Amino acid sequence: MNNTVPQVKVGIMSEPVIEFSLHDDYLVGDKRVSGHQLAQVVDGLIEWDGERHATLTFEPINADTDSFTLHDVTIGVSFHWRRKEDQTFHGALRLIVEGDKLTAINVLSIEEYLLSVISSEMSANASLELLKAHAVISRSWLLAQMNKTTLNEATMGHEEESDEADIKWWDRDDHLNFDVCADDHCQRYQGITRATTETVRQAIEATWGQVLTYGGELCDARFSKSCGGVMEEFENCWDNHHHDYLQARRDSDDEDNFPDLRREDIAAEWILSSPHAHCNTRDPEILSQVLNDYDQETTDFYRWKVEYTGHELAELIARRTGDDYGRISDLQPVARGTSGRLYKLKIVGEKMTKIIGKELAIRYALSPSCLYSSAFIVERHDIDADGFPGKFVLRGAGWGHGVGLCQIGAAVMGARGYSYRQILLHYFVNANITTQY
């Protein structure tokens, strides 16, 4: 066991011009600076304080207390609650040039990072056992990403790309110049902007250095808001690699009694019903543990409905995919995963027909922001003489990819007295909890 806590590099924002405020004295080399600052890209270099630099690092004199604020950080990228806000951070601030933009990177210890992640991913007032479970998961996932020896230079992977099909996925190891980003693409991280309570600190300290492992390797510990009743398998969302600890199972005490949601008829019946599951709750006290203020703008997530006119759907798909299908006659399921989530969907239009996937590509294609999940069935209404519906209704289940820990389900388990170890081993089957440092 190594007693040294690793540091993490977190990409916070990328803009042509970045404004920030140093609330204490910071060092740039041996120069002390503080107060309001502005940096911008000029001729491929960082222009700041009348000088140009290839990279620029502001080091805190006291890393535990010194802080800086980045102004107009975009949060909720690609989601319905996207907005800008000022965010404050401990640790160092590093500026680099990526293309024609500046990228702001926060460098800090993993345990300090986790204090924010746990408070940003869910309410800092969540139960202690839930916070401990999420601390272990977030630490495991982060270290697993940092331990990867190779990184994709592309921002997505492709399984199949042709006139007939476009199967792609986005993963979290796509950042070349920092370890992880600060938004939901990785783990939601907002510095010390969100209130951190003593309970969060207790959760971090109680699980200090603890990670999930399987077969001696760090677990790729994924999580989402709501599985919708059954967990999804890794390979149906990302590359075709199966992890034995990320199994399909029911999100309830009756873990192994779940329907085969890969079958279309069974998936439809499941989605149209509201079966018992840990994550099937409307208890406001429990939901407030998992959902921050902007997340609570979403009221239906275990089961939900979205409607489009035929014209709206055709325009949306063309804008989101870049392909002109013309009028849409049908959205046909091709392949579903273990949670009922589609990872292949056929779009049938008057000008072209194509199969798209995986789950996130489907969610992007069918929403101005991001559809809650790809576990949905399609209803066609008001079909005209040429076979084109006047209205499409999508009825769906769950929120997010559904792989690994279900945050709402875990919150219910915590409220019912389950320990963090019981919560973790419910979602990560036969994994081990070990101490890394």
C-alpha positions in Angstrom: 0.0 0.0 0.0 1.3 3.4 -1.0 0.6 6.2 1.6 1.0 9.0 -0.9 -2.3 10.5 -2.1 -2.2 10.9 -5.9 -3.0 14.2 -7.6 -5.6 14.6 -10.4 -5.8 17.0 -13.3 -9.4 18.1 -13.9 -10.3 20.0 -17.1 -12.9 22.6 -16.0 -13.6 24.8 -19.1 -12.4 25.7 -22.6 -13.0 29.2 -24.0 -11.1 31.7 -26.1 -11.0 34.1 -23.2 -11.0 33.0 -19.5 -11.6 35.4 -16.6 -10.8 34.3 -13.1 -10.2 35.7 -9.6 -7.4 34.7 -7.2 -8.7 35.1 -3.7 -5.3 34.7 -2.1 -1.7 35.2 -3.2 -0.7 32.6 -5.9 2.7 32.1 -7.5 3.5 32.2 -11.2 7.1 31.1 -11.0 8.4 33.3 -8.2 6.0 36.1 -8.9 3.1 36.7 -6.4 -0.3 37.6 -8.0 -3.9 37.9 -6.7 -7.2 39.5 -7.7 -9.1 39.6 -11.0 -7.3 38.1 -14.0 -7.9 37.7 -17.7 -6.1 35.4 -20.1 -6.8 34.8 -23.8 -5.4 32.9 -26.8 -3.3 35.1 -29.2 -1.4 33.5 -32.1 -1.4 30.1 -30.4 -0.1 31.4 -27.1 -1.6 32.5 -23.7 -1.6 36.2 -23.4 -1.7 37.3 -19.7 -0.5 40.3 -17.8 1.1 41.7 -21.0 3.2 38.6 -21.7 2.7 35.4 -23.7 3.2 31.9 -22.5 3.0 28.4 -23.9 1.4 27.2 -20.6 0.7 29.0 -17.4 0.4 27.7 -13.8 -0.9 29.5 -10.7 0.4 27.6 -7.6 -1.3 28.2 -4.3 1.0 29.1 -1.4 -1.3 27.2 1.0 -3.0 24.4 -1.0 -5.5 23.7 1.9 -7.0 27.1 2.1 -6.1 29.2 -0.9 -8.8 29.4 -3.6 -9.6 30.9 -7.0 -12.9 31.4 -9.0 -13.4 30.7 -12.7 -16.2 32.9 -14.1 -18.9 31.7 -16.5 -18.2 27.9 -16.3 -20.7 26.0 -18.4 -22.3 23.1 -16.5 -24.8 20.5 -17.8 -23.2 20.3 -21.3 -25.7 18.6 -23.7 -28.3 18.4 -20.9 -31.7 20.2 -20.5 -30.5 22.3 -17.6 -27.3 23.6 -19.3 -26.2 27.0 -17.8 -23.2 29.1 -16.8 -22.1 29.8 -13.3 -19.0 31.0 -11.3 -17.1 28.2 -9.6 -14.5 28.3 -6.9 -11.7 25.8 -6.4 -8.8 24.8 -4.1 -5.5 23.7 -5.6 -3.5 24.9 -8.6 -4.8 26.5 -11.8 -3.1 25.5 -15.0 -3.9 27.1 -18.4 -3.0 25.4 -21.7 -3.9 26.0 -25.3 -6.1 23.5 -27.1 -6.8 24.5 -30.7 -8.1 28.1 -30.6 -9.2 28.0 -27.0 -7.7 28.1 -23.5 -8.4 25.2 -21.2 -8.4 25.7 -17.5 -7.2 22.7 -15.5 -7.5 22.4 -11.7 -4.7 20.3 -10.1 -5.4 18.9 -6.7 -5.2 15.7 -4.5 -7.7 13.0 -5.3 -9.2 13.1 -1.8 -9.8 16.9 -2.0 -11.3 16.3 -5.5 -13.7 13.7 -4.0 -15.0 16.1 -1.4 -16.4 18.1 -4.3 -17.5 15.2 -6.5 -19.6 13.7 -3.7 -21.3 17.0 -3.0 -21.7 17.8 -6.8 -23.0 14.4 -7.9 -25.6 14.4 -5.1 -26.7 16.4 -2.1 -24.1 16.9 0.6 -27.0 16.1 3.0 -27.3 12.5 1.8 -27.0 9.6 4.2 -23.6 8.7 5.5 -23.7 5.2 4.0 -24.7 6.5 0.6 -21.9 9.1 0.6 -19.4 6.4 1.6 -20.5 4.1 -1.2 -20.2 7.0 -3.7 -16.8 7.9 -2.4 -15.5 4.4 -3.1 -17.1 4.3 -6.5 -15.8 7.8 -7.6 -12.3 7.0 -6.3 -12.3 3.6 -8.1 -13.4 5.0 -11.4 -11.0 7.9 -11.3 -8.0 5.8 -10.5 -9.0 3.2 -13.1 -9.1 6.0 -15.8 -5.7 7.4 -14.6 -4.1 4.0 -14.7 -5.0 3.5 -18.3 -1.7 3.4 -20.3 -3.2 4.5 -23.7 -5.7 7.2 -24.5 -7.9 7.6 -27.6 -7.1 10.6 -29.6 -10.6 10.6 -31.0 -13.6 11.8 -28.9 -15.6 8.7 -29.7 -15.2 5.1 -30.7 -16.7 3.5 -33.8 -17.9 0.0 -34.2 -19.5 0.4 -37.6 -19.7 3.4 -39.9 -21.4 3.2 -43.3 -24.3 4.4 -45.3 -26.4 1.7 -43.5 -25.2 2.1 -39.9 -23.4 4.4 -37.6 -22.6 2.7 -34.3 -20.4 4.9 -32.0 -19.9 5.7 -28.4 -18.3 8.3 -26.2 -16.2 7.3 -23.3 -14.4 9.0 -20.5 -10.8 8.3 -21.5 -10.9 10.7 -24.4 -9.0 13.6 -22.7 -5.4 13.9 -23.7 -4.1 16.8 -21.7 -5.8 16.2 -18.3 -7.2 13.1 -16.5 -10.9 13.9 -16.4 -13.3 16.7 -17.2 -15.6 18.4 -14.7 -19.0 17.7 -16.2 -21.3 14.6 -16.4 -19.2 13.2 -19.3 -16.8 12.2 -16.5 -17.8 12.9 -12.9 -19.6 16.1 -12.0 -17.0 18.3 -10.2 -17.7 21.9 -9.2 -14.9 22.6 -6.7 -16.0 24.1 -3.4 -19.0 25.8 -5.1 -21.4 23.2 -3.7 -21.6 23.0 0.1 -19.6 20.3 1.7 -20.9 19.1 5.0 -19.2 17.3 7.9 -21.0 14.1 6.8 -19.2 14.3 3.4 -15.9 14.7 5.2 -16.7 11.7 7.4 -17.5 9.6 4.3 -14.2 10.5 2.7 -12.2 9.9 5.8 -14.0 6.6 6.6 -13.2 5.2 3.1 -9.8 6.9 2.7 -8.0 5.2 -0.2 -10.7 2.5 -0.5 -11.5 1.2 -4.0 -13.4 -1.6 -5.7 -11.3 -4.3 -7.3 -12.1 -7.5 -9.2 -9.5 -10.2 -9.9 -6.9 -7.9 -8.5 -7.7 -5.1 -10.9 -9.4 -1.7 -10.3 -13.1 -1.8 -11.2 -14.4 0.6 -13.9 -17.0 1.7 -11.5 -19.8 3.4 -13.5 -22.9 5.0 -12.1 -26.1 6.8 -13.4 -29.1 8.4 -11.9 -31.7 5.7 -12.3 -31.4 2.2 -13.9 -35.1 2.0 -14.4 -35.4 -1.3 -12.5 -32.7 -3.5 -14.1 -29.0 -2.8 -14.5 -27.3 -2.5 -17.9 -24.1 -4.3 -19.1 -21.0 -2.3 -20.0 -20.6 -3.6 -23.5 -24.0 -2.3 -24.6 -23.0 1.3 -23.9 -19.2 1.4 -24.7 -16.7 -0.9 -26.3 -17.4 -4.6 -26.5 -15.7 -5.6 -23.3 -17.6 -7.5 -20.7 -16.9 -6.9 -17.0 -18.1 -9.8 -14.8 -18.8 -7.4 -11.9 -21.2 -5.3 -14.0 -24.0 -7.8 -14.3 -27.6 -7.6 -15.3 -29.7 -7.9 -12.2 -32.9 -6.5 -10.7 -32.5 -3.3 -8.6 -34.3 -4.9 -5.7 -33.8 -7.4 -2.9 -35.0 -10.1 -5.5 -31.8 -9.4 -7.4 -31.8 -12.4 -9.8 -35.5 -12.5 -10.7 -35.7 -10.1 -13.7 -37.3 -10.3 -17.1 -35.3 -10.7 -20.4 -35.6 -7.2 -21.5 -33.7 -7.9 -24.7 -36.9 -9.3 -26.0 -39.1 -6.6 -27.6 -42.4 -7.8 -26.2 -41.1 -8.2 -22.6 -39.3 -4.8 -22.8 -42.5 -3.1 -23.9 -44.5 -4.6 -21.1 -41.8 -3.7 -18.5 -41.5 -0.1 -19.7 -45.2 0.5 -19.7 -45.5 -0.8 -16.2 -44.0 0.5 -12.9 -42.5 -2.5 -11.3 -41.0 -2.5 -7.8 -37.3 -1.5 -7.6 -35.1 0.4 -5.2 -35.1 3.3 -7.6 -38.9 3.4 -8.0 -39.5 6.1 -5.5 -41.1 9.6 -5.3 -40.0 10.2 -1.7 -38.9 13.8 -1.8 -36.5 13.4 1.2 -34.7 10.5 -0.5 -34.7 12.2 -3.9 -33.2 15.4 -2.4 -30.2 13.3 -1.3 -29.3 12.5 -4.9 -30.8 15.3 -6.9 -29.3 18.8 -6.7 -31.5 21.8 -7.4 -31.1 21.7 -11.2 -31.5 17.9 -11.2 -34.9 18.3 -9.4 -36.2 20.2 -12.5 -36.7 16.6 -13.8 -39.7 15.1 -12.0 -40.2 11.9 -14.1 -37.3 9.6 -14.5 -38.3 6.1 -13.4 -40.9 6.2 -16.1 -41.3 9.1 -18.6 -42.9 10.3 -21.8 -41.7 12.5 -24.7 -43.9 13.6 -27.6 -43.0 15.0 -31.1 -45.0 15.9 -34.1 -43.7 14.2 -37.3 -42.3 17.5 -38.5 -40.5 18.2 -35.1 -38.9 14.7 -35.1 -37.6 15.0 -38.7 -36.1 18.4 -38.1 -34.6 17.3 -34.7 -33.0 14.2 -36.2 -31.6 16.1 -39.1 -30.1 18.7 -36.8 -28.7 16.3 -34.3 -27.3 13.7 -36.6 -26.4 15.8 -39.7 -28.3 13.3 -41.9 -31.4 14.4 -43.9 -33.9 11.5 -43.6 -36.8 13.6 -44.9 -40.1 12.7 -43.2 -39.7 9.9 -40.6 -42.0 6.9 -41.0 -40.7 4.8 -38.1 -38.2 4.3 -35.3 -37.6 0.6 -35.1 -35.8 -1.2 -32.3 -32.9 -3.4 -33.5 -31.1 -4.4 -30.4 -31.8 -3.9 -26.7 -29.5 -4.5 -23.7 -30.3 -6.2 -20.4 -32.1 -3.1 -19.0 -34.2 -2.7 -22.1 -32.0 0.1 -23.3 -31.7 0.3 -27.1 -28.1 0.2 -28.4 -29.2 -0.1 -32.0 -32.1 1.8 -33.5 -33.3 1.9 -37.1 -34.5 5.3 -38.3 -36.7 4.9 -41.4 -37.2 8.0 -43.5 -38.4 8.9 -46.9 -34.9 9.8 -48.1 -32.8 7.3 -46.2 -32.7 4.6 -43.6 -29.9 4.0 -41.1 -29.2 2.1 -37.9 -27.7 4.3 -35.2 -26.2 3.5 -31.8 -24.9 3.0 -29.1 -27.2 4.3 -26.4 -25.8 7.8 -26.0 -25.9 8.4 -29.8 -29.6 7.4 -29.7 -30.3 9.8 -26.8 -28.5 12.6 -28.6 -30.4 12.0 -31.8 -33.9 12.1 -30.3 -33.6 15.1 -28.0 -32.6 18.8 -28.3 -30.4 18.0 -25.3 -30.2 14.4 -24.2 -33.0 11.9 -23.8 -33.3 10.5 -20.3 -32.3 7.1 -21.5 -32.5 4.8 -24.5 -34.9 2.4 -22.7 -38.1 3.4 -24.6 -40.8 2.1 -26.9 -42.2 4.1 -29.8 -45.9 4.8 -30.5 -46.9 6.1 -33.9 -50.1 8.2 -34.1 -52.2 9.9 -36.8 -50.6 7.9 -39.7 -51.4 9.5 -43.1 -52.1 7.7 -46.4 -48.4 7.5 -47.2 -47.5 5.9 -43.9 -46.0 8.9 -42.1 -47.2 9.5 -38.5 -48.4 12.9 -37.5 -47.1 12.3 -33.9 -44.5 10.1 -32.2 -44.7 9.3 -28.5 -41.6 7.8 -26.7 -42.4 6.1 -23.4 -39.3 5.3 -21.5 -37.6 4.1 -18.3 -34.7 5.3 -16.3 -32.2 8.2 -16.4 -28.7 7.6 -17.8 -26.9 4.6 -19.1 -28.0 2.3 -16.2 -24.5 0.6 -15.8 -23.2 0.1 -12.3 -24.5 2.0 -9.3 -28.0 3.4 -9.6 -27.8 6.6 -7.5 -31.5 6.8 -6.6 -31.6 3.1 -5.9 -28.5 3.4 -3.7 -30.1 6.4 -1.8 -33.2 4.2 -1.1 -30.9 1.4 0.2 -29.1 3.9 2.4 -32.4 5.2 3.8 -33.4 1.6 4.6 -30.4 0.9 6.7 -28.1 -0.9 4.2 -24.3 -0.4 4.8 -22.1 1.1 2.2 -20.5 -2.3 1.6 -24.0 -3.9 1.0 -24.8 -1.1 -1.4 -21.6 -1.5 -3.3 -21.8 -5.3 -3.6 -25.4 -5.1 -4.8 -24.4 -3.1 -7.8 -20.8 -4.5 -8.3 -21.3 -8.2 -8.1 -18.5 -10.2 -6.3 -16.2 -7.2 -6.2 -13.8 -6.6 -3.3 -13.3 -3.4 -1.3 -9.5 -2.9 -0.9 -7.3 0.0 0.3 -5.1 1.5 -2.4 -3.2 4.1 -0.2 
